[in-house]
Amino acid sequence: MTRIGLISDTHGFLDDAVFEHFKNCDEVWHAGDFGRDVIEPLQKFKPLKGVYGNIDSAAIRSDFPEQLIFMCEEVKVMMRHIGGYPPKYNPATKKEILLHQPQLFISGHSHILKIMYDDKLHCLHMNPGAAGKQGWHKVRTLIRFEVDGNEMKNCEVIELGS
């Protein structure tokens, strides 16, 4: 079993509460728009996987890809910052999902927390919302969940406040 802390759209702000909420996680995944001074503390805390977002600098883009495809136990994961959601994926994302056929698609960008299953593509979509202070969202959010073999389970939405 692998415990995941999922975060996005920090925009340079990393709430200390993230470390408490993710203390029992095995990995942290960041779905883009890191902003400044977020990556190093996360990397020192837990193994970090992530993709760059539209606000991220050239330095961040040199360290993190636009799209990441990897296996977590028996689950194929695809992560992109800008992707849309079922069934309203952007065209580039839809093409990539059809090509790679992940069981889990993660995106950020919208600042809207969503967890929904795409019956047509047999893929779970997660967007953790926004954990930073910039943007129009009212509540900062994270997701914590487990991958156990080929199952994704025990998903928790965490609210960090306004």
Stockholm file with secondary structure:
# STOCKHOLM 1.0

chainA/1-162         MTRIGLISDTHGFLDDAVFEHFKNCDEVWHAGDFGRDVIEPLQKFKPLKGVYGNIDSAAIRSDFPEQLIFMCEEVKVMMRHIGGYPPKYNPATKKEILLHQPQLFISGHSHILKIMYDDKLHCLHMNPGAAGKQGWHKVRTLIRFEVDGNEMKNCEVIELGS
#=GR chainA/1-162 SS CEEEEEECCCTTCCCTHHHHHTTTCSEEEECSCCCTTSHHHHHHHSCEEECCCTTCCHHHHHHSCSEEEEEETTEEEEEESSCEETTEECHHHHHHHHHHCCSEEECCSSCCEEEEEETTTTEEEEEECCCSSCSSCSSEEEEEEEEETTEEEEEEEEEEEC
#=GC SS_cons         CEEEEEECCCTTCCCTHHHHHTTTCSEEEECSCCCTTSHHHHHHHSCEEECCCTTCCHHHHHHSCSEEEEEETTEEEEEESSCEETTEECHHHHHHHHHHCCSEEECCSSCCEEEEEETTTTEEEEEECCCSSCSSCSSEEEEEEEEETTEEEEEEEEEEEC
//
